[in-house]
Amino acid sequence: MLPGSRDRVFRDPVHGLIELRGEDRRLGTLLETRAMQRLRRIKQMGWAWLVYPGAEHSRFGHALGALHIATRVAEQLQLPEETALHVKVAALLHDVGHGPFSHAWEHVFPGSDHERWGARIVTEDEELRGALEALAPGLADVLRSFWTKTYRPAFARKLVSSQLDVDRLDYLLRDGHYSGVGYATYDLDWIIHALQVDELHTGSDDPRDLVVDYRRGMYAVEQYLFARSYMYAQVYHHKTVRAAEWMFIKVMERFAALARHDAAPPGLEPAAQLARGAELSVASYLRLHDVSLTAAMDAWAGLGEGPAAADPVLRDLTGRLIARLLFKTLDLGDDPRVVERVQPAALAVAERRFGADARFYVDIDTARQVGYRADHDEELHVKDHPRYGAVTLGRLLEDMPLGQPQSAVRLVCAPELIEEMRPIAEGALRRPHGRR
């Protein structure tokens, strides 16, 4: 047993008691690392708390939940001890690379996706790598193979990243609980009960794959799919949530542009380095989280001890976001082709008010959820289907409304532009799709 390891019990509002006992008590040493504690300072749902006041839970709690489900799945599938350890640790650390305010961050800094940073953190952060190596020699490099999709057996990686993985299984229940909505519920127990591992790829050097028994668990899986669809439509893609996320993206785009001209305000040097294309150390990246970024934005808006940002656009946008003076949205239907028709007219309106900075005050938001179509290496297989026999979940989704692309196209603009934008939006909705 590792020195200092002990039994741990967490009272979780979603899963009840989450316990690290017996061999799993060793995983507690990972929780004490700076990289994991940082996740307490990153909100799981980004800016959704501006709409759903309860949605202030952290990625740390989600990581514990994913670990809990991974532990249950490993027991259900009777995974070998080594494979079970890999799956549980990968589940616990799957979000360790997330930037501030989650996915919105990745829109501003290309190449800063959380998988890439996760792979770097587990191998380059001395404290976390040391804790992993103490658990099992070479474990840090094993985890890296989860993110690079080279881990074998592949079905074990699918438990952490696929159409039906422990990440999604936890965050749907967790986000639904904290946001207060009632349609994110599904039968987790029965899904776990229905999961199996079968030899599907005869002649392959990795023949086993993840399977759900249709007769045993497909109704629970469909319930899960509907829950996820409703959460995207009503919560993740809520018009005001998207407006707040869009404003944050524009704040950071302006900051990045200033940084590239050596004109960025102080307080967020790691982000300035990313904007300039400089190589950022893992230690510097770990200083980026919601708290450090919020403190910087307070300063830029003039709410800190020092002077406000000199740039008027950065100062204005940040001040609006912090004060929850959010941009407005107008529905443009569900056809993404409307963007090319609406954007020039909308930008012209904004230019009359904001001049050369107009693009920071208006845009077209396309919130697109392409059902549950997955890459080949993320497919979930279904067996004993009454019509198809053995089939992939992706194939079944083609027969379901959930499998079809869903779009919500909206015009997002500063409140003072909304009345001039209404005729543009109404014209786009009246125009038949497909006409040029």
Secondary structure, DSSP 8 states (H G I E B T S, - for coil): --TT---EEEEETTTEEEEE-GGGGGGHHHHTSHHHHGGGGSBTTTTGGGTSTT---BHHHHHHHHHHHHHHHHHHHT--HHHHHHHHHHHHHTTTT--TTTHHHHHHSTT--HHHHHHHHHHH-HHHHHHHHHHSTTHHHHHHHHHTT--SSHHHHHTTSSTT-HHHHHHHHHHHHHHT-SS----HHHHHHHEEEEE-STTSSS-EEEEEEHHHHHHHHHHHHHHHHHHIIIIIT-HHHHHHHHHHHHHHHHHHHHHHTT---SS-HHHHHHHTT----HHHHTT-SHHHHHHHHHHHTT-SSS---SSHHHHHHHHHHHTT---EEEE--S-TTHHHHHHHHHHHHHHHHHGGGGGGTEEEEEEEE-TT---GGG--EEEEETTTEEEEHHHHHTTSGGGS-EEEEEEEE-GGGHHHHHHHHHHHHHS-TT--
